[in-house]
Amino acid sequence: MIAGYINRLNDTLAMLKKEAQLAGISFPKMVWQTCWFCLKTRLGPRYFVVAGMARKNFKEADKWLHISASKYYNALDILNPPLYRKITQSKLSEKALYQLLHIPTAPMLGYFHPIVGVTNSGDALQTVESLQQFLQQHIGSTVMVKPLEGFGGAGVLAIAIRSDGEALQLQSVGEQRPYSVEKLISAYQQKGRQPEFMLEAYIQQSAQFASFNSSSLNTLRLWVLETTPHKAEVIGGYLRIGRAGKVIDNASAGGIMCPVDLETGELQPGLIKKTPHRDEICQHPDHGALLAGVLLEQWQSIKQFAEKVLLSLPHTRFAGLDITMTEQGPLLIESNVAPDKDGAAHGNIPSIKLRYAARNLCVK
């Protein structure tokens, strides 16, 4: 146990030493700033480093706009009652909710399940044969296949559907792996449970969003908060960009996170989760696409869309909304009603606003 503590301490000191070099300050100053921040906020040293708080361009006042995990989750329990969170945590109920509320999102094509599976037109989607017949109706297109629950993009496949004139040919877009209908079903077979998954239409993102990385669907993670009754505000966010050849943009898959200036929609230098140090990524490391300094098109419309979505969700006063841009306008991918608090460090988002909103709600 003592050895474990010593190893963690050495790792922390090594992290702070490297961050001091990147920030251009002395190691003692780095240690002092970190200790003062941790004592005052009850957040850890890694959070301090991930947020880049020792860097010269980080405002001193912004350090104190971040709240501890306990304060964050206490505020979350008030803003988003836990009993209602399951509505959007299951993609099946989430899609049904968006359809009922007329929130623009990727059309759901079908739900495969051996007993209750159904297509969007009402036909059964419960067997190998019915899935084969369904996919044949979409030859020449790409469909998204997703597990009903999960995070980090796990289990998400983009399947290109082709035919050689006789047999159906399925291939995952990112991995370029061939699939049979049987193999596709077994990929979503969990031990002791029936296989089930959703099929969605493949989204054609806007030319600008595709320019960041064409293989992945690139999305904005926007933190949206109901600050006063029936009035929502985007309090921060970042654009998530996938790596070359990848379908998903999630940071867990190596994706890049570029914070967005809330006033202008300008992308800031990006970072990745692989290291706690902000890499200040200005161009895509795989193909050189410009990132930092790019102004997002229709930024004000995107913010208004996000705020309208939050106000539509039942018993939800805060969410991390995943939004992409198409040529027809913004599109909601999913809602995260309990986003990881460290997202505030990635995008320098003032999480203290959640505490204020929760306190005001309790007073009323």
N, C-alpha and C positions, 0 to 999 in steps of 0.2 A: 504493500500500500504506500509506504513512504517513497519507494522507488518510483511509483506512478506519479506521485505529487511532484517529485523532483524533475521527472521527464517533462511533465506538463509545464512546469515553471521554466525550464530551459527552452522549451518550444515557444513559450510566450515571449521570453526575453529575446530569442532569435528573431521572432516576428517583429517586435518593436525596434530592434536594431536595424533590420532591413528597411522598415518604414521610415525611421529617422533619416536614413541615407536618401531614400526617395523624396522625402519632404524637405531635405536640405537643412535639418536642424540637428543639434547635438543629441546624443543618446540620453544623457541625464534629463534634458528638457523633454524629450519624448516620454520618458518614464514618468516624469512629474505630471505632464499634461494628461496622460492616460489614467494615472492613479486618481487625480482630482476628478476627472470625468466619471470614472467608475464609482467613486465614493458618492458623488452628488446625484447620479442618475440610477445607480444600481444596475447599469448595463455593463457588459464585459469588455475586456481589452480588444477582442476580435471585432466587436461591433464598432469600436472607435476607429480601428484601422480600416475596416471595410467601407465605412462612411467617408474615409479620407479626411478626418477632422484635423489632422496635423498639417495638412497641405496649406500652402500660402493663400490659395484662393477660397478657402473655407472660412466663412464668417464666424467669429467667436460667438455671437448671439445665437446662431443656428444650432450650436452644440446642445443647448438647453431646451430644444424643442422636441427632444426624443425621450420617450418614457420607457420604463422597465417592462419586462415581460409580464409581471404580475399586474401592473397598472393597465397595460395594454389589454390583457385578457379580461380583467374586471370590467373595463369600459366596453369591451366587445359583448360581454354577457348582457349588458344593459341595452346596448344599441341593437343587437341581433339576438333575441331570445333563442337559446339552444334548441328548443322544441321545433322551431321553424326552419332550422338550417338544413335539414335533410331534404327539403324541397328542391334545392339547387345542387345538392351533393350527389344525387342520382341523375345521370344524364337523361334518363327516360322521362322522369317527372319534370326536369328542367326544360326539356324541349317542348313538352306539352304546355307548360306555363308560358313560354315565349310565344307559342302559337296562339294561345288564348288571348294574350295581351297585345298581339300584333307587334311584337318586337322583332325587327329584322335580324334574322339569324340563318345559318345554313339549313336548308330544308332537310327534314328527316325523311329518309326513303323507306326504312323498315326496321323492325326489331326482330332479330332471330332468337327463338326459344323453342325447344322441342314440344312444348305444350301450348303456350299462349302466343307464340310468335306471329307477327302480322306485318303486312306491308302498308304503306301509306294509302293504298287504294282499298284496303280491307281484306286482301287475300291472305291465306295462311302462309306463314314463313317458319316452318317447323321441322322440315326434313332436308336431307341432302338434295333430293329431287326438286323441292320447291325453291331452295336457294339457287340451284343451278338454273332453273327457269327464270327466276328473278334477275340473275346476273346477265343472262342472255338478252334481256330487254335493254341492257345498258352497255352492250358491246360498242366499243369505240370511245368510251368515256372512262373517267376515273371516279371511284367512290372512296369515301373515308369509312374505315371500320374502327369502332371504338368500344372498349369495355364500358359497362354502365357506371362503374365507379373506379376511381384511381386518381393519381396526381403525377405531375412531372412528365406527362406525355407517354407514360408507360402503356404499352399495348396498342398504341394508335398506329394504324397502317393506312397508307394510301395505296389502293389496289387498282392498277390499270387493267381494264377488261378488253381482251382481244379475242379473235377467233381465226383459225387457219382455214375456215370453211367447213370444218367438221367438228373439231374439238374446241372447247372453251379454254382460253389461256389467261391465267391470272398471274400478275407479277407485282410485287411491292415496288413502289416508285423509288423509295430511298435506297433500300438494300439491293434492289434488282434481283430479288429472290423469287423463284416460281412457286406458285401455290396451286394445289388442287382444291376443289370445294371441300372435300373431306379434311384436308390439312388446315384449311381456314377455320373450320368449325372446331377442330381439336385444339387450335391455338388459344381458344377461349374456353376451354374445358378446365375448370378448377376441381380439385379433389373433393369428391363427395357432393358436387353440385352439377346442375345441368348447364351445358354450354349456352351462353347468351352474349349478344353484342348488338350494337346499333350500327346502322348504315346511313351515312349522310351524303349529301351532294358535295362534290369537291368545289372549294371556293376559288374563284379566280380573283386574286387580289389586284389592287390598282397597279399601274405601271410603276409608280414611285415606290410602293411597298415591295414589289417584286425586284426592283433594282438593288435593294439592299442585299438580297440573297434569293435567287429565283426558285431554288428547290424547296424551300420551307415556306410555310404560311407564317409571316411575321406579324406579331401582334403587339399592341400597346397594353401594358398592365397599368390601369389607372385606378388610383385610390379615390373613391367618391364617397362623400360624407354628407348626410342630411344635417346641416348646421343649425337650422331653425325649421319649425314645422313647414313641410311642403316646399322647402328650398334646399337644393343640393349644390354641392361645390366640389369640383375636382381639386384635391389638395396636393396631388403629386402623381408622378408616374414615370415610366420608362418604356422605351421600345425594345422588344425582345427580337433578336435576329438570329436565325439558325446558321449552322455551318454548311459549307458546300456539300451537296449530296444528301443532306439531312432533310427530313420532312417536317420535323417539329422544331420549334424555336426555343424550347425550354433550357434554362440555365443548367439544369442537371444533365443535359445532353451536350454541354459545351457551348450553348448559345451565348450571345453577347447581349448585354443590357446597357442601353444608352439612355441616361436620364433626359427628360424633356423640359425645356424652359416653359413654364406654365403660361406666361404672357405671350410669347412669340411662337411657340411650337418648334424652337430650334433644338436639334439634337446636340447633346453634350458628349464629350469623350466617353467611350464605353468601358465596361469591365466584364470579367468572367468570374465564375464561382470557383474555378480551379485554385485560385490563390486569393488570400484575403486582401492583397494589395491592389489598389486601383491601377489598372494597366494603361489608362488614358488612351484607349484604342480609338484612333481617328479614322482609320480605314479598315475595311474587312480584311482580316489576316489571311484569308484563303484566296481572295481574288482582287483585293484592292478597291472595292467599291467605297466611295466616300460616305462617311457616316457623320462625324462631328461637323457641326456648322450647317447641316442640311435643314431647311425649313420644311416642316410637314405641311402638305397641302390640306386646305380646309380644316385647319386646326381648331378654329372656333366652333365649327359645326360638329367636330368630333367631341369636344367638351360638352356641348349642349346635348348631344346624343347620349353621352354617358350619364349626365345628370338626369335626363328624362328616364333612362332605364332604371336607375336606382329608385326614383320616386314611384316607379310602377311595381317594384318587387314587394310582395306582402311581408310585413313585419321585419323589414330590412332597412336599416338606417345607415349602413356602411357596407361597402363591398370593394373588392379588388376586381374590376371588370376587365376581361380580356376582349379587346376590340381590334378588328382589322379594317382596312380600307379597301373598298371595291370601286369600280368606275361608277357604280350607282349610289355610292355613299357608304357610311360606316356600317359595320355589321358586328353584332355581338357573338362572340364565340362561346364564352361561359362566364358565370359569376362565381367569385370566390368570396363567400360570406365570412370566412375566418382566415384571411391571408396571413402568411408568415410575417411576423413583426419585423424580421430582418429586411423585408422589402423596403422599409423606411430608410434603412442604411444604404441600400443600393441606389435609391433615387433621392436621397436627402429629403425625405417627406416628413413634415412636422406631425409626428404621431400624437403629440400632446393635444392636438385638436380633437382627437377622439375622446380624450378625458374631459375636455370642456363640454363637448356635446352631450356626453353621458351625464355629466353633473347637472347641466341645464334640464335634461329630461327628468332627472330625479326630483329636481326642485318643482317642476311643473306637475 
